[in-house]
Amino acid sequence: MHPLGPPSFGPGAYKTTAISNICAHSLPPRLGIHTDVLKLPHEHIIMASETSYDFIVIGGGAAGLAVAARLSEDPSQNVLVLEAGADLTQDPRIRTPALCWSLLGSDADWGFQTEPQPTLNGRPIPLNQGKALGGGTATNIQVFIPPVPSLLDSWESLGNSGWNWETLRPYYAKTYTADTVDESLLETLGIDGWSTKSIIGDGPVKVSYGGNLSHPIRKVWADTFKGTGYYMPEDPFVNASVGSFSGLATIDAVKGERSDAATSYYVPIKFRRNLHVITNASVEKILFEGSGKPPRAKGVQYRHEGNVLKVATSKKEVILAAGAIQSPKILELSGIGSTKLLEKHDIKPIVDLPGVGENFHDHIMCCINVAALDKLETLDPFLRQEPEAVDQAQQEYAANRSGPLSTTGVYTFAFLPVVKYLSEQGQEVLKKLLSDNRPSPGSGPDTARQQAYYDVAEKTLLNPNQPSGAYVSYIGNNRPPIPKDTRTFTIAVMLSQPLSRGSVHIGSNSPSDAPIINPNYLSNPVDLEVFAHHMLHVESIVRTPPLSNMLEQPIVHRDPASNLTDLDTAKEWIRQTATSMWHPGGSCAMLPKEKNGVVDTNLKVYGVEGLRVVDSSAIPLISTGNLQATVYAFAEKAADIIKETWNLK
């Protein structure tokens, strides 16, 4: 798993306009695709008759399905996956790349919201998360990019031995297979300057450059950054660094459809007799054996189809993969977390583990929309639902899986440092900013964790060859209403390594209640200062040729308030409009216990046996850019760790 396009750059913005209407009304007549999801067949969901399994996986998203697929490679192991959402693998809203926007606020969305954020003018921020088989991979905007190697190396420096770029790189390649690119397209795609050959991969997720491969924005973007010395010289999956690049998407180039965890990791093996997947199954708590020390996870209690309470037991392990918001909730409902919090909600503590639900962090995102010239093809006519544009889009997609319906409009990226901080004077300003906001000295796990993360961020910010911001382009206007007869080009920026930390905790002992989510966006002053500099840099990018040659000159901002002239106007625009990029992580962090960690380097929950966490909640520091590829790689390594523990095939 966005706020870029209609959904990517402003969750929910197009619920009642073009995107949802196309799915509900326009698509079936042209494509002959059945959209009544309530009547979709569920023939490949195996309703397991037994109640005891070797492994129980909670959550059927990227991490859960990847781990389950690998564990069930051993035919002697019975694996159960419990997914709270429905099986929507045949739903055209999920299969059709552009229709991901229609999923916001739908039956496939958990629809979470943060607490009001003081630094964002008191606004609660939507945290849309996938609620379907495939999890966020079924609803996101299909971006598939890796982090820079140094970010993964920082996992190890935080105290996680064996978790670094070299050990994780093979797992990235293990997750995907990239579509082969004809050499004649390399220049058009803006990747002809790569000094090393692209990694094709050999995994189940199908990825490609998606959309119109001849669209000029990729080459224009690459040439613009080449002119400023910020073009990434290698395939990011070989060696991501500071610079611009064209990114892959989880779109199957042959089918022209989304490739998510369900269709890639599950559907091809759905007939394995030892793999059981139950959808519409909400886990209420993990069950533990007796009063042993340490207690051992023995199974789960879950509610099926909303009203039938069931229990499944595990012979080996319970594996938690419910995501950064739901995994800490399930742990706390099960009696694992801060004793004080648990007792407040009349939950009997099993293990006092105060790190559960803490260290929650997310990528905050903000964008600027500028007027484009007519020669730049954008999605605006389609987004306005102009009859001719919609009709043409449906015909193109029906004929050869091309056109606006085949893409989310997100093609290009850049990982950048704060350029203003690169001068000698800028370095001094940055050093003072960091010094003024250094964590207060003290003892205890919280202080140790804060200091460790501060050290990582300081090292990154002071290094001109390390990015602190990720830039994403979108060929369209993501802030409706879209003016008639206009074309818009959008650049979004996300803060890559936020220092601000929040929490996600239960607010009651009822499994049906949503947790209390408080990311504390920009609560650390360093974050706002760095973010404002990155937003100001967008003004420079749109005035740099050849990109500037595709835009109206002088630059016309779709919202005058986004005309950023200094740090103050940048900060105000951020406070007014910044939102989540929907990349939450760290809430059950893999960290040493003395840094308030929740799981060890084998992803075992501290203080109990037979329980691991394998999703983004365990990732100690979220990715440089989009999180999807990293969650897959993380889960692939987790599966190998588990298989090695039990000597599985």
C-alpha positions in Angstrom: 0.0 0.0 0.0 -2.6 6.3 -1.3 -2.7 10.0 -1.2 -1.3 10.8 -4.6 -4.0 10.4 -7.2 -7.6 10.8 -6.4 -6.9 8.4 -3.6 -3.2 8.8 -3.4 -3.1 12.5 -2.9 -6.1 13.0 -0.7 -7.9 10.0 0.6 -11.6 9.9 -0.2 -11.5 12.9 -2.5 -13.3 11.2 -5.4 -15.8 9.0 -3.6 -18.8 10.6 -5.3 -17.2 11.6 -8.6 -15.6 9.9 -11.6 -13.8 7.0 -10.1 -16.6 5.5 -8.1 -19.2 6.2 -10.8 -17.1 4.4 -13.5 -16.8 1.3 -11.3 -20.5 1.3 -10.4 -22.0 2.2 -13.7 -19.8 2.6 -16.7 -17.4 -0.3 -16.5 -19.7 -3.4 -16.8 -21.4 -2.5 -20.1 -18.1 -1.9 -21.8 -16.0 -4.6 -20.2 -18.6 -7.2 -19.3 -17.2 -7.4 -15.8 -19.5 -8.3 -12.9 -19.3 -5.7 -10.2 -21.8 -7.0 -7.7 -19.2 -8.0 -5.2 -21.9 -9.3 -2.8 -22.6 -12.1 -5.3 -19.0 -13.0 -6.3 -18.2 -16.7 -5.9 -15.8 -17.7 -3.2 -15.1 -21.1 -4.5 -11.3 -20.9 -3.8 -11.7 -20.2 -0.1 -11.3 -23.4 1.7 -13.4 -23.6 4.9 -11.3 -25.8 7.0 -13.1 -28.5 8.9 -10.4 -29.1 11.5 -9.6 -26.7 14.3 -6.0 -27.6 15.0 -3.1 -26.5 12.8 0.7 -26.4 12.9 0.7 -22.6 12.2 -2.1 -20.0 12.5 -1.5 -16.8 10.6 -3.5 -13.8 11.7 -4.0 -11.5 8.7 -4.2 -12.3 5.0 -2.3 -9.3 3.6 1.2 -9.1 2.1 3.0 -10.5 5.1 0.5 -13.1 6.1 0.0 -14.6 2.7 3.7 -14.6 1.9 4.5 -16.4 5.1 1.7 -18.9 4.7 2.6 -19.7 1.2 6.2 -20.4 2.1 5.3 -22.5 5.2 2.8 -24.6 3.3 5.6 -25.5 0.8 6.2 -28.3 3.3 3.2 -30.7 2.7 3.5 -32.0 6.3 2.5 -28.7 7.8 -1.1 -27.6 8.2 -1.4 -23.8 7.9 -4.4 -21.6 8.6 -4.8 -18.0 7.6 -7.6 -15.9 9.1 -8.5 -12.7 7.2 -11.0 -10.2 8.6 -11.9 -8.9 5.1 -13.7 -10.7 2.2 -12.3 -12.4 -0.8 -12.5 -9.7 -3.5 -9.9 -11.2 -5.8 -12.3 -11.0 -8.8 -13.7 -7.6 -8.0 -12.9 -5.1 -10.9 -12.3 -2.3 -8.4 -9.2 -4.3 -7.3 -8.2 -5.9 -10.6 -8.4 -2.6 -12.6 -5.4 -0.4 -11.7 -7.1 3.0 -11.9 -10.1 1.9 -9.9 -8.2 1.7 -6.6 -9.5 5.1 -5.8 -13.1 3.7 -5.6 -12.0 1.5 -2.7 -11.6 4.3 -0.3 -14.4 4.3 2.3 -15.7 1.0 0.8 -16.3 -2.5 2.2 -12.6 -3.1 1.4 -11.3 -0.3 3.6 -10.9 -0.3 7.4 -11.5 3.4 7.3 -9.3 4.3 10.3 -8.8 7.8 11.4 -6.2 9.4 13.7 -6.8 11.5 16.7 -6.9 15.2 15.8 -3.3 16.3 15.1 -2.3 19.6 16.8 0.5 20.2 14.3 -1.9 19.8 11.4 -4.4 22.5 12.5 -6.3 19.9 14.7 -7.3 17.8 11.7 -7.9 14.0 12.2 -6.1 12.3 9.3 -7.6 9.3 7.4 -5.6 6.1 7.5 -7.2 4.0 4.9 -6.1 0.4 5.2 -7.0 -2.6 3.0 -9.7 -4.9 4.5 -9.8 -7.8 2.0 -7.8 -10.9 1.1 -4.5 -9.3 0.1 -4.7 -6.5 2.6 -3.2 -3.2 1.6 -1.8 -4.8 -1.6 -5.3 -5.1 -2.9 -6.2 -1.5 -2.4 -3.0 0.6 -2.6 -1.7 2.6 -5.6 0.6 -0.2 -6.6 3.9 1.5 -6.1 6.8 -1.0 -5.8 10.1 0.6 -4.8 12.9 -0.3 -2.4 14.6 1.8 0.3 18.2 3.0 0.1 20.6 0.4 1.5 21.6 2.6 4.4 18.1 2.6 5.8 18.1 -1.2 6.1 21.6 -1.1 7.5 20.2 1.2 10.2 17.9 -1.6 11.3 21.1 -3.5 12.3 22.6 -0.4 14.0 19.4 -0.2 16.1 20.4 -3.5 17.6 19.0 -6.1 15.1 22.0 -8.2 14.2 21.6 -9.9 10.8 19.1 -7.4 9.4 20.7 -5.2 6.8 20.8 -4.5 3.1 23.0 -7.4 2.2 20.9 -10.0 4.1 17.6 -8.5 2.8 18.5 -7.8 -0.8 17.9 -11.5 -1.9 14.5 -11.4 -0.4 13.4 -8.3 -2.4 14.4 -10.2 -5.6 12.5 -13.3 -4.3 9.2 -11.4 -4.1 8.7 -10.2 -7.6 9.2 -10.8 -11.3 9.6 -7.7 -13.5 8.3 -7.4 -17.0 11.1 -7.5 -19.6 11.7 -4.0 -21.1 12.6 -3.7 -24.8 15.9 -1.8 -25.2 14.2 0.6 -27.6 12.1 1.9 -24.6 15.0 2.5 -22.2 15.4 6.1 -23.1 11.7 6.9 -23.1 11.4 5.3 -19.7 14.3 7.4 -18.4 16.4 4.4 -17.4 18.9 4.3 -20.2 21.5 5.9 -17.8 21.6 3.0 -15.4 25.1 1.6 -15.2 23.9 -1.8 -14.0 21.4 -4.2 -15.5 18.0 -4.2 -13.9 17.1 -7.1 -11.6 14.2 -9.1 -13.1 13.6 -11.1 -10.0 12.0 -14.6 -9.8 9.1 -14.1 -7.3 5.3 -14.4 -7.5 4.4 -10.6 -7.6 4.3 -9.4 -11.2 5.6 -5.9 -11.6 6.0 -3.5 -14.6 6.4 0.1 -15.4 2.6 0.2 -16.0 0.5 2.5 -18.0 1.7 4.3 -21.2 5.3 3.3 -21.6 5.8 6.1 -24.2 4.5 8.8 -21.9 7.0 11.7 -22.0 7.0 12.4 -18.3 9.5 9.7 -17.5 12.2 11.0 -19.8 11.4 14.6 -19.0 11.7 13.8 -15.2 15.0 12.0 -15.7 16.5 14.7 -17.9 15.4 17.4 -15.4 17.2 15.7 -12.5 20.2 14.8 -14.7 20.6 18.6 -15.2 20.8 19.2 -11.5 23.1 16.3 -10.7 20.4 14.2 -9.0 19.7 11.2 -11.3 19.9 7.8 -9.7 22.7 6.0 -11.7 21.5 2.4 -11.0 18.4 0.4 -10.8 17.1 1.1 -7.2 16.7 -2.6 -6.6 20.5 -2.9 -7.3 21.6 0.1 -5.3 19.1 2.8 -4.5 20.7 6.2 -3.8 20.0 9.9 -3.9 18.4 10.8 -7.2 15.4 10.4 -9.5 14.1 7.2 -11.1 11.2 5.6 -12.9 9.4 3.3 -10.5 7.8 -0.1 -10.9 4.2 -0.9 -10.1 2.5 -4.1 -9.0 0.7 -4.4 -12.4 0.8 -7.6 -14.4 1.9 -6.3 -17.9 0.3 -9.3 -19.6 -3.1 -9.1 -18.0 -3.1 -5.3 -17.4 -4.3 -6.0 -13.9 -3.1 -5.4 -10.3 -0.9 -8.1 -8.9 -1.5 -8.3 -5.2 -0.7 -10.7 -2.4 -3.8 -12.8 -3.0 -3.4 -13.3 -6.7 0.4 -13.7 -6.5 1.0 -15.7 -3.3 -2.3 -17.5 -2.8 -4.3 -18.1 -5.9 -1.6 -20.1 -7.7 -1.4 -22.5 -4.7 -5.0 -22.3 -3.5 -5.5 -26.1 -4.0 -2.8 -27.1 -1.5 -4.5 -29.4 0.9 -2.5 -28.2 3.8 -3.3 -24.5 3.3 -6.6 -23.2 4.7 -7.8 -19.6 4.2 -10.9 -18.3 6.0 -12.1 -14.8 5.1 -14.5 -12.6 7.1 -12.8 -14.0 10.2 -11.9 -11.3 12.8 -9.5 -12.5 15.4 -10.5 -11.3 18.9 -7.6 -12.6 20.9 -4.7 -15.0 21.1 -5.1 -17.8 23.6 -2.3 -19.0 25.9 -1.6 -22.2 27.7 -2.2 -22.4 31.5 0.1 -20.5 33.8 3.4 -21.7 32.4 6.4 -19.4 32.6 6.9 -18.2 30.0 3.3 -18.6 28.7 2.8 -20.2 25.3 0.4 -19.2 22.6 -1.8 -22.1 21.9 -4.4 -20.7 19.5 -6.8 -17.9 18.7 -10.4 -17.0 19.3 -12.1 -15.4 16.2 -15.5 -14.4 15.0 -16.6 -15.7 11.7 -19.1 -13.9 9.4 -19.7 -11.4 12.2 -21.5 -13.6 14.7 -20.1 -17.2 15.0 -17.4 -17.4 17.7 -14.8 -20.0 17.0 -11.4 -21.3 18.3 -8.5 -22.7 16.4 -5.4 -24.2 18.1 -1.8 -24.2 17.0 0.7 -27.0 17.5 3.7 -24.9 16.7 3.1 -21.1 16.4 0.7 -18.3 16.1 2.0 -15.7 13.6 0.6 -12.2 13.8 0.4 -10.3 10.5 -2.5 -8.0 11.0 -0.6 -4.8 10.2 0.8 -1.8 12.2 -2.7 -0.8 13.5 -4.3 -4.1 14.2 -1.4 -6.2 15.4 -0.8 -4.1 18.6 -4.5 -4.1 19.2 -4.7 -7.9 19.1 -1.7 -8.2 21.4 -3.3 -5.9 23.9 -6.7 -7.6 23.8 -4.7 -10.8 24.4 -3.0 -9.5 27.5 0.3 -8.5 26.1 1.3 -4.8 26.5 1.5 -2.2 29.2 0.1 -3.7 32.4 -1.2 -0.3 33.4 -3.2 0.0 30.1 -4.5 -3.5 30.2 -5.7 -3.2 33.8 -7.4 0.0 32.9 -9.5 -1.9 30.4 -10.1 -4.9 32.7 -7.8 -7.2 30.7 -5.8 -9.8 32.6 -2.1 -9.1 31.8 -0.1 -12.1 30.4 3.1 -10.2 29.8 4.0 -6.6 30.7 5.4 -5.4 27.4 5.1 -1.5 27.4 6.6 -1.2 23.9 3.4 -2.7 22.3 1.7 0.1 20.3 4.5 2.5 20.8 7.1 3.7 18.3 4.2 4.1 15.7 5.4 6.2 12.8 4.2 6.9 9.3 5.1 8.9 6.2 3.4 12.2 6.1 2.8 13.6 2.6 2.1 17.0 1.1 1.7 18.0 -2.6 1.6 20.9 -5.0 -0.5 21.0 -8.1 0.6 23.2 -11.1 -1.0 24.0 -14.4 0.4 21.8 -17.3 0.4 22.6 -21.0 -1.9 20.7 -23.3 1.1 18.8 -24.8 1.5 16.9 -21.5 -1.0 14.1 -21.4 -2.7 13.9 -18.0 -5.6 12.0 -16.5 -7.7 15.2 -15.9 -10.3 14.7 -18.6 -10.9 11.1 -17.3 -11.0 12.3 -13.7 -13.6 15.0 -14.6 -15.6 12.1 -16.0 -15.9 13.8 -19.4 -18.1 11.4 -21.4 -15.8 11.2 -24.3 -12.7 10.6 -22.1 -14.5 7.9 -20.1 -15.8 6.2 -23.2 -12.4 6.1 -24.8 -10.8 4.9 -21.5 -13.2 1.9 -21.4 -12.7 1.1 -25.0 -8.9 1.1 -24.7 -8.9 -1.0 -21.6 -11.3 -3.5 -23.0 -9.4 -3.8 -26.3 -5.8 -4.1 -25.0 -5.6 -3.2 -21.3 -4.2 0.3 -22.0 -5.3 3.9 -21.4 -6.3 5.7 -18.2 -7.8 2.6 -16.6 -4.5 0.8 -16.8 -2.6 3.2 -14.6 -2.7 5.2 -11.4 -0.7 8.0 -13.0 2.2 7.6 -10.7 5.3 7.0 -12.8 8.4 8.9 -11.4 10.2 9.4 -8.1 13.2 11.0 -6.5 15.0 10.4 -3.2 16.6 13.7 -2.2 18.5 15.4 0.7 17.6 18.9 1.8 19.6 20.8 -0.9 19.7 24.0 1.3 21.6 22.0 4.0 24.4 21.1 1.6 26.3 24.3 1.9 28.7 25.1 4.7 26.2 27.6 6.1 23.4 25.1 5.7 25.3 22.5 7.6 25.7 24.8 10.5 22.0 25.6 10.5 21.2 21.9 10.4 23.6 21.0 13.2 22.1 23.7 15.5 18.6 22.4 14.7 19.6 18.9 15.6 21.4 20.0 18.7 18.4 22.1 19.9 16.1 19.1 19.6 18.4 16.3 20.9 16.5 13.9 23.2 16.8 14.8 26.9 19.3 12.7 28.8 18.0 10.0 31.0 17.7 6.3 31.6 15.2 3.7 30.7 14.0 2.0 27.6 12.0 4.9 26.1 15.1 7.2 26.3 17.3 4.5 24.9 15.0 4.1 21.9 14.6 7.8 21.3 18.4 8.3 21.3 19.0 5.4 19.0 16.5 6.8 16.4 17.9 10.3 16.8 21.4 9.0 16.0 20.1 7.3 12.8 18.3 10.5 11.7 21.2 12.8 12.5 23.6 10.6 10.5 21.2 10.6 7.6 20.4 14.4 7.6 24.1 15.3 7.8 25.1 13.1 4.9 24.6 14.8 1.5 24.4 11.4 -0.1 21.4 10.2 1.9 17.8 11.2 1.3 15.4 12.6 3.8 12.6 13.2 1.4 10.9 11.1 -1.3 9.3 13.0 -4.3 6.5 11.5 -6.4 4.9 12.8 -9.5 1.3 12.4 -10.6 -0.1 13.2 -14.0 -3.3 14.8 -12.9 -5.0 16.9 -10.3 -5.6 15.2 -7.0 -7.5 18.1 -5.3 -11.1 18.4 -6.6 -12.9 20.1 -8.0 -10.9 19.9 -11.2 -11.3 23.0 -13.3 -12.8 22.4 -16.8 -10.4 22.3 -19.8 -7.3 22.2 -17.6 -4.4 19.8 -17.3 -2.4 19.6 -14.0 0.9 18.1 -12.9 1.3 17.2 -9.3 4.4 16.6 -7.2 4.0 15.1 -3.7 6.7 14.9 -1.1 6.9 12.6 1.8 9.1 12.9 4.8 11.3 9.8 4.5 12.7 9.5 8.0 10.4 11.2 10.5 11.7 11.6 14.1 8.1 12.1 15.4 6.7 9.0 17.1 3.2 8.2 18.2 1.1 5.3 19.4 -1.8 3.0 18.6 -3.6 1.5 21.6 -6.9 -0.1 22.5 -9.5 2.3 23.9 -11.6 -0.5 25.4 -11.7 -4.2 25.8 -14.1 -4.7 22.9 -12.6 -6.3 19.8 -15.1 -4.5 17.6 -13.9 -1.0 18.7 -11.2 0.7 16.5 -7.9 1.4 18.3 -6.9 5.0 19.3 -4.4 6.1 16.7 -2.1 9.0 17.4 0.9 9.3 15.0 2.0 12.7 16.5 2.8 13.9 13.1 5.5 16.6 13.1 5.6 16.7 16.9 9.4 16.8 16.6 10.4 20.3 15.4 13.2 18.8 13.2 10.5 17.1 11.1 8.6 20.2 10.2 11.7 22.2 9.4 13.1 19.5 7.1 9.7 18.9 5.5 9.2 22.6 4.8 12.6 22.7 3.0 11.6 19.8 0.8 8.3 21.4 -0.1 10.1 24.6 -1.0 12.4 22.6 -3.3 9.3 21.6 -5.4 9.1 25.2 -6.4 12.6 24.9 -7.9 11.9 21.6 -9.6 8.8 22.9 -11.5 10.9 25.8 -12.8 13.7 23.6 -14.1 13.8 22.5 -17.8 12.9 20.3 -19.5 10.0 19.8 -16.9 9.3 23.5 -16.9 8.7 23.3 -20.7 5.7 21.1 -20.0 4.2 23.5 -17.6 2.5 26.9 -17.9 5.0 29.7 -17.4 5.1 31.6 -15.1 4.1 28.7 -12.9 0.3 28.7 -12.0 -0.6 27.0 -8.7 -4.0 25.4 -8.7 -4.4 26.6 -5.1 -2.8 30.0 -4.6 -1.9 29.1 -1.0 0.5 26.4 -2.4 2.7 29.1 -4.0 5.5 28.7 -1.5 7.8 31.6 -1.2 9.6 30.9 2.1 9.7 28.4 5.0 6.7 30.1 6.7 4.4 29.7 3.7 5.7 26.1 3.3 4.9 25.3 6.9 1.4 26.8 6.7 0.7 24.8 3.6 1.8 21.6 5.3 -0.4 22.4 8.4 -3.4 23.0 6.1 -3.1 20.1 3.7 -0.5 17.4 4.7 -1.9 13.9 5.1 -0.8 10.3 5.5 0.9 8.3 2.7 -0.5 5.3 4.5 2.8 3.6 5.4 2.4 3.0 9.2 4.9 0.8 10.9 7.0 0.2 14.0 4.2 -0.4 16.6 5.5 -3.8 17.6 9.1 -3.0 16.8 11.9 -5.4 16.3 14.3 -3.8 18.8 16.3 -5.0 21.9 14.0 -5.1 24.9 16.2 -2.4 26.6 15.0 -0.1 23.8 11.3 -1.0 24.4 11.2 -3.6 21.6 8.4 -6.0 21.2 10.0 -8.7 19.1 13.6 -10.0 18.9 15.6 -10.6 15.7 13.8 -13.9 15.2 10.5 -11.9 15.4 9.5 -13.7 18.6 7.4 -11.7 21.0 9.4 -11.1 24.2 8.2 -13.0 27.3 6.1 -15.6 25.5 6.6 -18.7 23.4 5.0 -19.7 20.1 4.2 -16.2 19.0 5.8 -14.0 16.3 5.0 -10.8 14.5 6.0 -10.6 10.8 4.3 -7.5 9.4 5.0 -3.8 9.1 4.4 -3.3 12.8 7.6 -5.2 13.5 9.7 -3.1 11.0 11.8 -0.9 13.2 12.2 2.0 10.7 9.9 2.4 7.7 11.2 2.5 4.2 12.7 5.5 2.4 9.7 5.5 0.0 6.7 3.3 -0.3 6.5 0.4 2.1 5.0 -2.4 0.0 8.2 -4.0 -1.4 9.8 -3.9 2.0 6.9 -5.7 3.7 7.1 -8.5 1.2 10.9 -8.8 1.7 10.5 -8.7 5.4 7.9 -11.5 5.3 10.0 -13.6 3.0 12.9 -13.5 5.5 10.5 -14.2 8.4 9.3 -17.3 6.6 12.9 -18.6 6.2 13.5 -17.9 9.9 10.4 -19.9 10.9 11.2 -22.7 8.5 14.7 -23.0 9.9 13.4 -23.1 13.5 11.2 -26.1 12.7 13.5 -27.7 10.1 10.9 -27.5 7.4 11.3 -28.1 3.7 
